[in-house]
Amino acid sequence: MSAALAKPLRCAIYTRVSTEYGLEQEFNSLAAQREACEAYVTSQKHEGWTLVPTAFDDGGFSGGSMNRPALQQLIGAIDAGEVDIVVVYKVDRLTRSLADFAKLVERFDARQVSFVSVTQSFNTTSSIGRLTLNVLLSFAQFEREVTGERIRDKIAASKKKGLHMGGPVPLGYDTEDKKLVINPAEAETIRFIFRRYLELRSLTGLLRELRERGLTTKISKLRDGTQRGGVPFSKGPLAYLLRNRVYIGEVRHKGQHYSGHHSPIIALEQFEAVQTALSEAAPSSTTRINTNALLAGKLFDDRGFRMTPTTANKAGVRYRYYTSFALQQGRREEAGSVPRVSAPEIEQAVLDLLQQHLSSSQNPEEVREDPAELTPAIANVIVRRDSLEVHYIASTGEEVAMSRPWTSTKR
């Protein structure tokens, strides 16, 4: 068939490389793939093949995922009927997943789009072509899985030798040649944190002092140029830091600890003393879970912070409180006007307000001998310095707002 009679077939070239290395070069792997594909399309000009001007290039994306910008753009063009043939340098440039490839071929077939691999000389227009592609992709997926196993084994072996194998760099260290090296300024911060915790024996008190000094989490720069970290500590990250054995020269892998190649910042004796203090300060399970807290999840201070059940033991007597989340995180200045309140006191005040509402209610379904039975219908309670506001869902489904003057006797 001559070029004049051949039906025009619009060809879209798709290229991909897994890493960003070398992409800044004038002629890189993407360019090499495209050049080979363009030459192949040109050789089929007599069949009516014409090149789509849009470049579908994915640089630095794994073939194991479909979440690639250029691939999604290509799929959009196929769905819009703008492509007749997809041309790739090798099959695994499109995908390394057999399941993903099956979905793509099904999508191609639905749009009557052919798929051509330049170096493997076959396409999906025939049954033998599909069989060959499936076999080839099976081996590509096998190779990918074996490569993944090798990488995991290498990481495990390296960590057992005490090497740092990527991931967030802990405060107090930098990385050089894949090894942790001490950052002198940050190391002083780490020493201060461990020393002060042993003196204060309180995460809340230590958090407050760290905020006053302007000490924050480690600042790290990501590949895309954005910055992570540099924020005030909260209880979780601070407790994790104090338990991190990297500061005594160890690395962790799958629950096991190994001697690292980096220098410790904290002496073993001081680290173990901190672990003992943390364990002694940790609340028991019975203290942490308070089934008697009627307003758990419903109580808020007047700055919007949730007030959660807490306890304290004084002279052998256990006292219950509701404490603002901001206060628990050492941010007393951010908490509301009532950062902590006696649990029995606030619960009784809310029940009294409910009782007052029920006594004047015209709906007999709402009347209860014990107003505590209606606490599940409480939407939320807001505590202010001089008043209490209760939002309650009536049996009709209507939200009722109630308030009363109130002053806490314990803060």
TASUL-V382832 format. One record per residue. N is the residue number from 1. RES is the residue in three letters. SS is DSSP state (H for helix, E for strand, L for the rest). BURIAL is + if it has 24 or more other ideal C-beta (glycine too) atoms within 12 Angstrom, else -. Layout:
N RES SS BURIAL
N RES SS BURIAL
This chain:
1 MET L -
2 SER L -
3 ALA L -
4 ALA L -
5 LEU L -
6 ALA L -
7 LYS L -
8 PRO L -
9 LEU E +
10 ARG E +
11 CYS E +
12 ALA E +
13 ILE E +
14 TYR E +
15 THR E +
16 ARG E +
17 VAL E +
18 SER L +
19 THR L -
20 GLU L -
21 TYR L -
22 GLY L -
23 LEU L -
24 GLU L -
25 GLN L -
26 GLU L -
27 PHE L -
28 ASN L -
29 SER H +
30 LEU H +
31 ALA H -
32 ALA H -
33 GLN H +
34 ARG H +
35 GLU H -
36 ALA H +
37 CYS H +
38 GLU H +
39 ALA H -
40 TYR H +
41 VAL H +
42 THR H -
43 SER H -
44 GLN L +
45 LYS H -
46 HIS H -
47 GLU H +
48 GLY L -
49 TRP E +
50 THR E +
51 LEU E +
52 VAL L +
53 PRO L -
54 THR L -
55 ALA L -
56 PHE E +
57 ASP E +
58 ASP E +
59 GLY E +
60 GLY L +
61 PHE L +
62 SER L +
63 GLY L +
64 GLY L +
65 SER L -
66 MET L +
67 ASN L -
68 ARG L +
69 PRO H -
70 ALA H +
71 LEU H +
72 GLN H -
73 GLN H -
74 LEU H +
75 ILE H +
76 GLY H -
77 ALA H +
78 ILE H +
79 ASP H -
80 ALA L -
81 GLY L -
82 GLU L -
83 VAL L +
84 ASP L +
85 ILE E +
86 VAL E +
87 VAL E +
88 VAL E +
89 TYR L +
90 LYS L +
91 VAL H +
92 ASP H +
93 ARG H +
94 LEU H +
95 THR L +
96 ARG L +
97 SER L +
98 LEU H +
99 ALA H -
100 ASP H +
101 PHE H +
102 ALA H -
103 LYS H -
104 LEU H +
105 VAL H +
106 GLU H -
107 ARG H +
108 PHE H +
109 ASP H -
110 ALA H -
111 ARG L +
112 GLN L -
113 VAL L +
114 SER E +
115 PHE E +
116 VAL E +
117 SER E +
118 VAL L +
119 THR L -
120 GLN L +
121 SER L -
122 PHE E +
123 ASN E +
124 THR L +
125 THR L -
126 SER L -
127 SER H -
128 ILE H -
129 GLY H -
130 ARG H +
131 LEU H -
132 THR H -
133 LEU H +
134 ASN H -
135 VAL H -
136 LEU H +
137 LEU H +
138 SER H -
139 PHE H -
140 ALA H +
141 GLN H +
142 PHE H -
143 GLU H -
144 ARG H +
145 GLU H -
146 VAL H -
147 THR H -
148 GLY H -
149 GLU H -
150 ARG H -
151 ILE H -
152 ARG H -
153 ASP H -
154 LYS H -
155 ILE H -
156 ALA H -
157 ALA H -
158 SER H -
159 LYS H +
160 LYS H -
161 LYS L -
162 GLY L +
163 LEU L +
164 HIS L +
165 MET L +
166 GLY L -
167 GLY L -
168 PRO L -
169 VAL L +
170 PRO L +
171 LEU L +
172 GLY L +
173 TYR E +
174 ASP E +
175 THR E -
176 GLU E -
177 ASP L -
178 LYS L -
179 LYS E -
180 LEU E +
181 VAL E -
182 ILE E +
183 ASN L +
184 PRO H -
185 ALA H -
186 GLU H +
187 ALA H +
188 GLU H -
189 THR H +
190 ILE H +
191 ARG H +
192 PHE H +
193 ILE H +
194 PHE H +
195 ARG H -
196 ARG H +
197 TYR H +
198 LEU H +
199 GLU H -
200 LEU H +
201 ARG L -
202 SER L -
203 LEU H +
204 THR H +
205 GLY H +
206 LEU H +
207 LEU H +
208 ARG H +
209 GLU H +
210 LEU H +
211 ARG H +
212 GLU H -
213 ARG H -
214 GLY L -
215 LEU L +
216 THR E +
217 THR L +
218 LYS L +
219 ILE L -
220 SER E +
221 LYS E -
222 LEU L -
223 ARG L -
224 ASP L -
225 GLY L -
226 THR L -
227 GLN E -
228 ARG E -
229 GLY L -
230 GLY L -
231 VAL L -
232 PRO E +
233 PHE L +
234 SER L +
235 LYS H +
236 GLY H -
237 PRO H +
238 LEU H +
239 ALA H +
240 TYR H -
241 LEU H +
242 LEU H +
243 ARG H +
244 ASN L +
245 ARG H +
246 VAL H +
247 TYR H +
248 ILE H +
249 GLY L +
250 GLU E +
251 VAL E +
252 ARG E +
253 HIS E +
254 LYS L -
255 GLY L -
256 GLN E -
257 HIS E -
258 TYR E +
259 SER E -
260 GLY L +
261 HIS L +
262 HIS L +
263 SER L -
264 PRO L +
265 ILE L +
266 ILE L +
267 ALA L -
268 LEU H -
269 GLU H -
270 GLN H +
271 PHE H +
272 GLU H -
273 ALA H -
274 VAL H +
275 GLN H +
276 THR H -
277 ALA H +
278 LEU H +
279 SER H -
280 GLU H -
281 ALA H -
282 ALA L -
283 PRO L -
284 SER L -
285 SER H -
286 THR H -
287 THR H -
288 ARG H -
289 ILE L -
290 ASN L +
291 THR L -
292 ASN L -
293 ALA L +
294 LEU L +
295 LEU L +
296 ALA L +
297 GLY L -
298 LYS L +
299 LEU E +
300 PHE E +
301 ASP E +
302 ASP L +
303 ARG L +
304 GLY L -
305 PHE L +
306 ARG E +
307 MET E +
308 THR E +
309 PRO E +
310 THR E +
311 THR E +
312 ALA E -
313 ASN E -
314 LYS E -
315 ALA L -
316 GLY L -
317 VAL E -
318 ARG E -
319 TYR E -
320 ARG E +
321 TYR E +
322 TYR E +
323 THR E +
324 SER E +
325 PHE H +
326 ALA H +
327 LEU H +
328 GLN H +
329 GLN L +
330 GLY L +
331 ARG L +
332 ARG H +
333 GLU H -
334 GLU H +
335 ALA L +
336 GLY L +
337 SER L +
338 VAL L +
339 PRO L +
340 ARG E +
341 VAL E +
342 SER E +
343 ALA H +
344 PRO H -
345 GLU H +
346 ILE H +
347 GLU H +
348 GLN H -
349 ALA H +
350 VAL H +
351 LEU H +
352 ASP H -
353 LEU H +
354 LEU H +
355 GLN H +
356 GLN H -
357 HIS H +
358 LEU H +
359 SER H -
360 SER L -
361 SER L -
362 GLN L -
363 ASN L -
364 PRO H -
365 GLU H -
366 GLU H +
367 VAL L -
368 ARG L -
369 GLU L -
370 ASP L -
371 PRO H +
372 ALA H -
373 GLU H -
374 LEU H +
375 THR H +
376 PRO H -
377 ALA H +
378 ILE E +
379 ALA E +
380 ASN E +
381 VAL E +
382 ILE E +
383 VAL E +
384 ARG L +
385 ARG L -
386 ASP L -
387 SER E -
388 LEU E +
389 GLU E +
390 VAL E +
391 HIS E +
392 TYR E +
393 ILE E -
394 ALA L -
395 SER L -
396 THR L -
397 GLY L -
398 GLU L -
399 GLU E -
400 VAL E +
401 ALA E -
402 MET E +
403 SER E -
404 ARG E -
405 PRO E -
406 TRP L +
407 THR L -
408 SER L +
409 THR L -
410 LYS L -
411 ARG L -
